[in-house]
Amino acid sequence: MLKLQNINRRFGDKLAVKNVNLSIASGEMVGVIGQSGAGKSTLLRMINQLIATSDGAIEFDGTKVSSLKGADLRNWQRDCAMIFQQFNLVPRLDVLTNVMLGRLNRRNTFSSLIKSFTEEEQLEALEALERLSIAQTALQRAGTLSGGQQQRVAIARALMQQPKMILADEPIASLDPRNAKVVMDSLKAINEDDGITVITNLHTLDTARNYCERIIGMAHGEVVFDGPPEALTTEVARRIYGAEGLKDAFSESMTSTSLEDDNETPAQKRRGPYRDADEAHVTLN
Amino acid sequence: MGAVSQSSPPKLSDATKKVHQHYQELARTKKLYSFLTIGILGAILVAALWFANASNSGKFIDRIPYFFDFVLNFLPDDPLEIFRALFDLPSPYADGSLKYDYEEGRHYLFGDFYLPEYFYEMLVTLNIAFVSTLLGGGIAFVLCFFAASNLVGSKAVRFVVRRIMELLRAFPEIVIAGLLAAILSLGPIAAIAAVSIHTIGALGKLFFEVVENADMKPDEGLRAAGASWVERVRFAIVPQVLPNFTSYALLRAEINVRASTIIGAVGGGGIGEVFRLSLSRDHAAKTYAIILLLFVTIVAVDQLSGWLRRKMVGDQAFQFGA
């Protein structure tokens, strides 16, 4: 159980996140929506403690995460893996090493520094990559992959952390619809199969509706909606996006994940991307 | 934890197993090369140190007991003499010799107000460094864009510009100063020319490497808008590279302060020249006064350049985290 109590975050004299109170149960799939600048990213980064909170407390299973330091803080960061809009991989290292870097927190620093990973870790990393259908890219430099492939490498790295929670900050905002769907399907599958909590920032309504069982709407740093997708009426959406932004939110939805055939069942939708791995990019050197 | 857990042995497809085999082969080769490289470098280092020691006139180990002899025998009459020498105050030990003629060096500015000799000489040195950093940096700034492979397609142009830069930085400042002194006569002008020439070569190389690392997307954007080469350099490249250029130029300014001090010792004027004189004449108080002044100046220049870099590059570059 993740609890946020009266969270504020100031940047200079600007209040980016205002008095946020939330509790998120283990295993939930939560979508955070809102316009850019609404404080979604800041909120996610505070959970991972990439950014410190200005006021308030973040608790996870009774531990006050927001006041952790040193090794305890790094252990928490390992437990809540983060996925970024721009993937944040190491472009010059090969894919497999990138994935194994997810293990850094659990390993001896010296053996990590000389890049000495055990056979077991290599196999686990490959398994994670295989699960995301990109095992064949394992020996390429991460920087040479397409955006969708890079984001899947990032997810594999997150899995390697053996996290309790995955935080995804606009994971599909830089991707084309097909890859966006692959990435969202992967996150959903991880949530359902492994029981890992997933909290993801999205700026489009339909993606959040399709994938999340709970939606949190933010506007101007405040939580203005918190409920199931069914409760997200046009009226509420207008509160989240403003009268101007609402049109964008719907039009942008056309370019997000709404590519699939409506006749498919949700389960088929999810299995889709695993079925048709990116054959075009398969290279075995 | 499903698929990614340590308890259940992972089951990989045959294709992935092949990838794994390949990875292990690559890793083994890399490891072998790393060990070989480290071993060879280590052997070379040991051999080089042995050679250096063997060609030394006295043996290093044998000389260690005499390490402090110079400092012990080279002492001023009393510690206050250092400050009298530094601020050109009359010495109680004055006997008409050059050793105690501190007041002689005063540079009167107006009335009784004077600039002590060593402060004046320090200014001469700082001036050499400042002028040659500006001159050399300016010319390097213009040249560097013609040496960058992402901006200039013609191999011939790049080749010529790069060789010019290499030639300019091939000789140490002190050698150039020696050559130029024959033409420009001894003094700060020869020093400025020498340090500037070396600065063009050294900064030019650093600058064009920064340019080659620039992101070319803005350039593509402006090219698509019909901008000329000069316009693209001005608006797509310069804004990106300027912070790095500033850092390198300020680092070069610090190096040039030291370089112009050394040039002074071979006749380039400034603090280096008076330092060499006082040292060779066995004037301990003067020598320590100059060492003190040099130390304070170099710390001050470092601080100043750090502050300037902060101002010019912007604070956000120094902030921790996001």
Interface residues (C-beta under 8 A of the other chain):
Chain A: R45 L50 I51 L96 E120 Q122 L123 E124 L126 E127 A128 L129 E130 R131 A135 Q136 A138 L139 L159 M160 Q162 D193 D194 L284 N285
Chain B: M1 G2 A3 V4 S5 Q6 P10 K11 L12 S13 A15 T16 K18 V19 H20 H22 Y23 Q24 L26 G321 A322
